[in-house]
Amino acid sequence: MINKTGFRRLLICLLLVFVPVSVQAADYLFAFLGGNARGDLWLVDRATGQVLLTETADSKTVAEYTGHYGNIAFHHFTDTDQHAGWLADHLIRKALPELRRLEQSGQLEVTSLSFLYALAGLNAVDGKASGYDPVAGRQALHQFEQTVDAAFQSDGRTIAAMYGVSDSKLILKAMEVVRETSAGPAADLMVYADTYAIGFYRHDGDLQIKESFADDPARTPAGGFFQLGKNGSQTLFSDQGEEHLVESVRQFWGKQGRHYTDEELRQRYQDTNRNELGGVLAEMGANPLLWQLDDSDVSVLKQLVFETARDIGKMLSELIPAPIETATAVQKQPLAIIGFYADILNASPTFYQALRSGLTDRYEPRLIHGGELSWALARAAVRLFNTVDAVRYP
C-alpha cells in the first residue's frame, strides 16, 4: 500500500514523464551592438537562436539618448562612461525587468547568462587605428565591461562569460545569416548603410574589398546619416535657407520636449552633430505622411535624401566586379543593402530609384532592414559568441 507521501512522489514522477514541459532551462545571450550613434540589445536563446527581447537606443532621434555614442573610441576614449558604456548600461537595465517578467510567467528559466558586445571603434582599442593609445583603449574597454557587470549585478545576476568583437564582424556575420535564408540569389556585395555607407565585397566566402568614403575625406560625401546631415546643414543655414525644413526640424524636437530657437538650431547643426541631423531628416523622410503633403513643402527634403541614396549607389559601383557575361545577356549582380539607413530607402519608390540610379540596371539591390535586420544581427551574435567560446574552452 502506498502512503500519501509516496503517492505524491509517484504522481510527480508520472507528470514529469508524460506531461510536456513548457519551460526549458537554457543558456541565454545578451548581445549589444554599439554604433556611432545607436545602441541595440537582444536577448537570444543560444541553442535555438530565438530572440526573446530587443531594446534600442537611437542617439540621433530620441531626446533621451542624444549626446551618447556607441563607439568605444569616441573622443579618443574620453568620458567612456558617457557613451558606449552608458548606452549598454541603460539598455540592460531596461531589459532586465522584462527578463524577470518572462521568468515569473514561466516562459523561460535561465541556466546561464552571457554577454557579447560588438562595438564601433574596437580596432582603436588595440592601437590598430592611427593616433589611438592602446593603453587608454584597454582601460576604456575594462571600464565598459565593469559597467556591464554592475548593471547585471544590480538585478542580482552574474554574467557567466563576456566576449567582444568589432561591429563590422557582427555585420558581416549577419550577412551570412541573410545569405543562408534568402530566397533569391546570394549576394557577394553588400553595403552597411548607417552613419557611413561601408561597402563589402566577398568572394568564395572571404572578404576581398572593404571601402568607405569615410576613410578618405577627399572622397566625401560619405553616404548614410552623416552625409544626409551634412547636406541638410548646408541647405538649412545657407543664405537661401529653407524655412519649412527648419520649422519641421524644430517641431520634431518640440514633440519630445526640446524647444530650440533659430540660433540654437544653428549652433547645434551648422558645423556639428551632422549624424544627428541626418537621423532627424531620415526619420522625417521615412514618415508616410510626408507623401501626403504638397510637394513644394517637402521637395528640399526629398532632394537631400535622393542625393544621399544616389551616392551610396555610386560607392557600390566602385566595389562591384565586372558583371558575368552570358551568351545572351549580362547576368545581374545581386547586392544587399543592410543597415538602419535602409529603412528610409524603403520608405518610397523615389528613394529606392535614387539608389538604383547610381548602379545601372545590371545590379539587383535588396534592402535588409527592420525586423529582418534585427533578427539577422541577433542570430549572428549567437554564432560569434559560440565560436569564441569554443576556441577559449575546447
C-alpha positions as CSV (number, residue, x, y, z in Angstrom):
1,M,0.0,0.0,0.0
2,I,1.3,3.5,-1.0
3,N,1.0,6.2,1.7
4,K,0.1,9.8,0.8
5,T,3.7,11.0,0.6
6,G,4.7,8.1,-1.7
7,F,1.6,8.7,-3.9
8,R,2.5,12.3,-4.3
9,R,6.0,11.4,-5.4
10,L,4.7,8.8,-7.8
11,L,2.3,11.4,-9.3
12,I,5.1,13.9,-9.8
13,C,7.2,11.3,-11.5
14,L,4.4,10.4,-13.8
15,L,3.7,14.1,-14.6
16,L,7.3,14.7,-15.5
17,V,7.3,11.7,-17.8
18,F,4.0,12.1,-19.6
19,V,3.2,15.8,-19.4
20,P,5.0,18.1,-21.8
21,V,7.1,20.7,-20.0
22,S,6.6,24.3,-21.4
23,V,9.6,25.8,-19.6
24,Q,13.0,24.6,-20.6
25,A,16.1,25.7,-18.8
26,A,18.6,27.1,-21.3
27,D,21.7,29.3,-21.8
28,Y,20.8,32.8,-22.9
29,L,22.9,35.5,-24.5
30,F,22.6,39.3,-24.3
31,A,24.2,40.8,-27.4
32,F,24.9,44.6,-27.6
33,L,25.7,46.4,-30.8
34,G,27.2,49.9,-30.2
35,G,27.3,52.0,-33.3
36,N,28.5,55.6,-33.8
37,A,25.0,56.9,-32.9
38,R,22.9,54.0,-31.8
39,G,22.8,51.1,-29.4
40,D,20.9,47.8,-29.8
41,L,20.4,45.0,-27.3
42,W,19.0,41.5,-27.9
43,L,18.3,38.5,-25.6
44,V,18.7,35.3,-27.6
45,D,18.4,31.6,-26.8
46,R,21.9,30.2,-27.6
47,A,20.5,26.8,-28.6
48,T,17.6,27.8,-30.8
49,G,18.5,31.4,-31.9
50,Q,15.1,32.6,-30.7
51,V,15.0,36.3,-30.0
52,L,13.1,37.0,-26.7
53,L,13.8,40.7,-26.1
54,T,15.0,43.7,-28.1
55,E,15.9,47.2,-26.8
56,T,17.1,50.1,-28.9
57,A,18.6,53.5,-28.1
58,D,18.8,55.8,-31.2
59,S,21.0,58.7,-30.2
60,K,20.1,60.5,-33.4
61,T,16.4,60.9,-33.0
62,V,15.4,60.2,-29.3
63,A,16.0,63.1,-26.9
64,E,16.6,60.7,-24.0
65,Y,19.7,59.4,-25.8
66,T,21.2,62.3,-27.7
67,G,24.8,63.1,-26.8
68,H,25.7,59.4,-26.2
69,Y,27.6,57.2,-28.7
70,G,28.1,53.5,-29.1
71,N,31.7,54.0,-30.4
72,I,34.1,52.9,-27.7
73,A,36.8,55.2,-29.1
74,F,34.7,58.4,-29.1
75,H,36.9,61.4,-28.5
76,H,39.9,59.2,-28.0
77,F,38.4,57.3,-25.1
78,T,37.5,60.4,-23.1
79,D,34.3,60.2,-21.0
80,T,33.9,56.5,-21.8
81,D,31.2,56.1,-19.2
82,Q,29.1,58.6,-21.0
83,H,29.0,56.8,-24.3
84,A,29.2,53.1,-25.2
85,G,29.1,52.1,-21.5
86,W,26.2,54.5,-20.8
87,L,24.1,53.1,-23.7
88,A,24.8,49.5,-22.7
89,D,24.0,50.1,-19.1
90,H,20.8,51.9,-20.0
91,L,19.5,49.2,-22.3
92,I,20.5,46.3,-19.9
93,R,18.6,48.0,-17.1
94,K,15.5,48.3,-19.4
95,A,15.7,44.7,-20.4
96,L,16.3,43.1,-17.0
97,P,12.7,43.7,-15.7
98,E,11.4,42.2,-18.9
99,L,13.6,39.2,-18.4
100,R,12.3,38.9,-14.8
101,R,8.7,39.0,-16.1
102,L,9.4,36.2,-18.6
103,E,10.8,34.1,-15.8
104,Q,7.9,34.8,-13.4
105,S,5.4,33.9,-16.2
106,G,7.1,30.6,-16.7
107,Q,8.1,31.3,-20.2
108,L,11.8,30.6,-19.6
109,E,14.3,29.5,-17.0
110,V,17.8,30.9,-17.2
111,T,20.5,28.3,-16.6
112,S,23.4,30.6,-17.7
113,L,23.5,34.2,-18.9
114,S,26.3,35.5,-21.1
115,F,27.2,38.8,-22.9
116,L,28.6,39.7,-26.3
117,Y,29.4,43.2,-27.3
118,A,30.1,44.4,-30.8
119,L,31.5,47.9,-30.7
120,A,32.4,50.5,-33.3
121,G,36.0,51.8,-32.7
122,L,37.2,48.5,-31.2
123,N,40.2,48.5,-33.5
124,A,41.3,51.7,-31.9
125,V,41.4,49.9,-28.5
126,D,44.2,47.7,-29.7
127,G,46.1,50.7,-31.3
128,K,45.3,49.4,-34.9
129,A,43.8,52.8,-35.7
130,S,46.3,55.7,-36.2
131,G,46.6,58.1,-33.3
132,Y,44.9,56.0,-30.6
133,D,46.7,54.9,-27.4
134,P,46.2,51.2,-26.8
135,V,46.8,51.6,-23.0
136,A,43.9,54.2,-22.8
137,G,41.9,51.9,-25.1
138,R,42.3,48.9,-22.8
139,Q,41.4,51.0,-19.8
140,A,38.3,52.2,-21.6
141,L,37.3,48.6,-22.5
142,H,37.9,47.4,-18.9
143,Q,35.6,50.2,-17.7
144,F,33.0,49.2,-20.3
145,E,33.0,45.6,-19.0
146,Q,32.8,46.8,-15.4
147,T,29.8,48.9,-16.3
148,V,28.1,45.9,-17.9
149,D,28.9,43.6,-14.9
150,A,27.5,46.3,-12.5
151,A,24.2,46.6,-14.5
152,F,23.6,42.8,-14.1
153,Q,24.7,42.7,-10.5
154,S,22.1,45.4,-9.7
155,D,19.5,42.8,-10.5
156,G,21.3,40.1,-8.6
157,R,22.7,38.4,-11.7
158,T,26.1,37.3,-12.8
159,I,27.5,37.1,-16.3
160,A,29.0,33.7,-17.0
161,A,31.2,34.9,-19.9
162,M,31.7,38.2,-21.8
163,Y,33.4,38.5,-25.2
164,G,33.9,41.3,-27.6
165,V,34.1,41.7,-31.4
166,S,34.1,44.7,-33.8
167,D,30.8,45.9,-35.2
168,S,32.0,45.0,-38.7
169,K,32.5,41.4,-37.6
170,L,28.9,41.2,-36.4
171,I,27.6,42.9,-39.6
172,L,29.4,40.5,-41.8
173,K,28.2,37.5,-39.8
174,A,24.7,38.9,-40.1
175,M,25.1,39.0,-43.8
176,E,26.0,35.3,-43.8
177,V,22.7,34.6,-41.9
178,V,20.8,36.6,-44.6
179,R,22.6,34.7,-47.4
180,E,21.5,31.4,-45.9
181,T,17.9,32.4,-45.5
182,S,17.5,34.4,-48.7
183,A,15.0,33.0,-51.3
184,G,16.9,34.8,-54.1
185,P,20.5,34.5,-55.3
186,A,23.1,35.1,-52.6
187,A,24.8,38.5,-52.8
188,D,28.6,38.7,-52.6
189,L,28.3,42.5,-52.5
190,M,26.8,44.4,-49.6
191,V,26.8,47.8,-48.0
192,Y,26.2,48.5,-44.4
193,A,24.4,51.8,-44.5
194,D,24.3,53.7,-41.2
195,T,26.5,56.6,-40.2
196,Y,28.6,56.0,-43.2
197,A,28.0,53.7,-46.1
198,I,30.6,51.0,-45.9
199,G,30.9,48.5,-48.8
200,F,32.0,44.9,-48.6
201,Y,32.8,42.5,-51.4
202,R,33.1,38.8,-50.7
203,H,34.3,36.0,-52.9
204,D,34.4,32.3,-52.1
205,G,33.5,33.2,-48.5
206,D,36.4,35.6,-48.0
207,L,36.3,39.4,-47.7
208,Q,38.0,40.8,-50.7
209,I,37.3,44.5,-50.5
210,K,36.1,46.9,-47.9
211,E,35.5,50.6,-48.9
212,S,34.1,53.6,-47.2
213,F,34.0,57.3,-48.2
214,A,34.7,58.0,-44.6
215,D,38.3,56.6,-45.0
216,D,39.2,59.4,-47.4
217,P,37.9,62.9,-46.8
218,A,38.7,63.8,-50.4
219,R,36.0,61.3,-51.5
220,T,33.1,62.7,-49.4
221,P,30.1,62.6,-49.3
222,A,30.2,59.6,-47.1
223,G,26.8,58.2,-47.5
224,G,24.3,57.4,-44.8
225,F,23.1,59.6,-42.0
226,F,26.3,61.6,-41.8
227,Q,26.1,62.8,-45.4
228,L,22.3,63.5,-45.1
229,G,23.1,65.7,-42.1
230,K,26.0,67.4,-43.8
231,N,24.0,68.2,-46.9
232,G,21.0,69.2,-44.8
233,S,23.1,71.6,-42.7
234,Q,24.3,73.3,-45.8
235,T,20.8,73.7,-47.0
236,L,19.3,74.8,-43.7
237,F,21.8,77.5,-43.0
238,S,22.6,78.8,-46.4
239,D,21.5,82.3,-47.5
240,Q,18.6,80.7,-49.2
241,G,17.7,78.6,-46.1
242,E,14.6,76.5,-46.4
243,E,12.2,77.9,-43.7
244,H,9.8,75.0,-43.9
245,L,12.6,72.5,-43.3
246,V,13.9,74.5,-40.4
247,E,10.5,74.6,-38.8
248,S,10.0,70.8,-39.4
249,V,13.2,70.1,-37.5
250,R,12.1,72.4,-34.7
251,Q,8.8,70.6,-34.4
252,F,10.5,67.2,-34.4
253,W,12.3,68.0,-31.2
254,G,9.4,70.1,-29.8
255,K,7.3,66.9,-29.7
256,Q,9.9,65.5,-27.4
257,G,10.0,68.5,-25.1
258,R,13.1,70.2,-26.6
259,H,12.3,73.7,-27.9
260,Y,15.1,75.3,-30.0
261,T,15.3,78.8,-31.2
262,D,16.7,79.6,-34.7
263,E,20.1,80.4,-33.2
264,E,20.1,77.2,-31.0
265,L,19.4,75.1,-34.1
266,R,22.2,76.9,-36.0
267,Q,24.7,76.3,-33.2
268,R,23.6,72.6,-32.9
269,Y,23.7,71.7,-36.6
270,Q,25.7,74.2,-38.6
271,D,29.1,72.5,-38.2
272,T,28.4,69.8,-35.7
273,N,26.0,66.9,-34.9
274,R,25.7,66.1,-38.5
275,N,24.9,62.4,-37.8
276,E,22.0,63.6,-35.5
277,L,20.6,65.9,-38.1
278,G,20.8,63.2,-40.7
279,G,18.9,60.9,-38.4
280,V,16.2,63.6,-37.9
281,L,15.9,64.2,-41.6
282,A,15.7,60.4,-42.3
283,E,13.0,60.0,-39.7
284,M,11.0,62.7,-41.3
285,G,11.7,61.3,-44.8
286,A,10.5,57.8,-43.8
287,N,7.2,59.1,-42.5
288,P,4.4,58.0,-44.8
289,L,2.6,61.4,-44.1
290,L,5.4,63.1,-46.0
291,W,4.0,61.9,-49.2
292,Q,0.6,63.4,-48.5
293,L,2.0,66.9,-48.3
294,D,2.2,69.4,-51.1
295,D,5.4,68.7,-53.0
296,S,6.7,72.3,-52.7
297,D,6.8,71.8,-48.9
298,V,9.0,68.7,-48.9
299,S,10.9,69.0,-52.1
300,V,14.1,70.0,-50.4
301,L,14.0,67.1,-48.0
302,K,13.2,64.7,-50.8
303,Q,16.1,66.0,-52.8
304,L,18.5,65.6,-49.9
305,V,17.5,62.0,-49.4
306,F,17.6,61.4,-53.1
307,E,21.2,62.7,-53.4
308,T,22.4,60.6,-50.4
309,A,20.8,57.4,-51.8
310,R,22.3,58.0,-55.2
311,D,25.8,58.5,-53.8
312,I,25.5,55.2,-51.9
313,G,24.8,53.6,-55.3
314,K,27.9,55.3,-56.7
315,M,30.1,54.0,-54.0
316,L,28.8,50.5,-54.6
317,S,29.6,50.8,-58.3
318,E,33.3,51.2,-57.3
319,L,33.2,47.9,-55.5
320,I,31.2,45.8,-58.0
321,P,33.3,43.5,-60.2
322,A,32.7,43.2,-63.9
323,P,29.3,41.6,-64.4
324,I,29.2,38.0,-65.6
325,E,28.7,37.8,-69.4
326,T,26.4,35.1,-70.8
327,A,25.7,34.1,-74.3
328,T,22.5,36.1,-74.4
329,A,22.7,38.8,-71.8
330,V,24.6,40.2,-68.9
331,Q,23.7,38.4,-65.6
332,K,22.5,40.8,-62.9
333,Q,24.7,41.1,-59.9
334,P,22.7,40.8,-56.6
335,L,23.7,43.1,-53.8
336,A,22.4,43.7,-50.3
337,I,21.8,47.0,-48.5
338,I,21.9,46.0,-44.9
339,G,21.6,48.6,-42.1
340,F,19.3,51.1,-40.4
341,Y,19.5,53.6,-43.2
342,A,17.8,51.0,-45.4
343,D,14.5,52.0,-43.6
344,I,14.5,55.3,-45.4
345,L,15.4,53.8,-48.7
346,N,12.4,51.5,-48.3
347,A,10.1,54.5,-47.4
348,S,9.4,55.4,-51.0
349,P,9.9,54.3,-54.6
350,T,11.6,57.6,-55.2
351,F,14.4,56.9,-52.7
352,Y,14.8,53.4,-53.9
353,Q,15.1,54.5,-57.5
354,A,17.7,57.1,-56.4
355,L,19.8,54.2,-55.2
356,R,19.3,52.3,-58.5
357,S,20.3,55.4,-60.5
358,G,23.9,55.1,-59.1
359,L,24.0,51.4,-60.1
360,T,22.5,51.0,-63.6
361,D,20.2,48.1,-64.5
362,R,22.9,45.5,-64.2
363,Y,22.5,45.2,-60.5
364,E,19.6,44.0,-58.3
365,P,19.6,45.6,-54.8
366,R,17.8,44.1,-51.9
367,L,17.1,46.1,-48.7
368,I,17.6,44.3,-45.4
369,H,16.2,46.3,-42.5
370,G,13.6,46.4,-39.8
371,G,12.7,43.0,-38.2
372,E,14.8,41.1,-40.7
373,L,17.9,43.1,-39.9
374,S,17.3,42.8,-36.1
375,W,16.8,39.0,-36.4
376,A,19.9,38.6,-38.5
377,L,22.1,40.6,-36.1
378,A,20.8,38.6,-33.1
379,R,21.4,35.2,-34.8
380,A,24.9,36.4,-35.9
381,A,25.7,37.4,-32.3
382,V,25.0,33.9,-31.1
383,R,27.2,32.4,-33.8
384,L,30.1,34.7,-33.0
385,F,29.8,34.1,-29.2
386,N,29.7,30.3,-29.7
387,T,32.7,30.4,-32.0
388,V,34.8,32.4,-29.5
389,D,33.6,30.3,-26.6
390,A,34.6,27.1,-28.4
391,V,38.1,28.5,-29.1
392,R,38.6,29.5,-25.5
393,Y,37.1,26.4,-23.9
394,P,37.5,23.5,-26.4
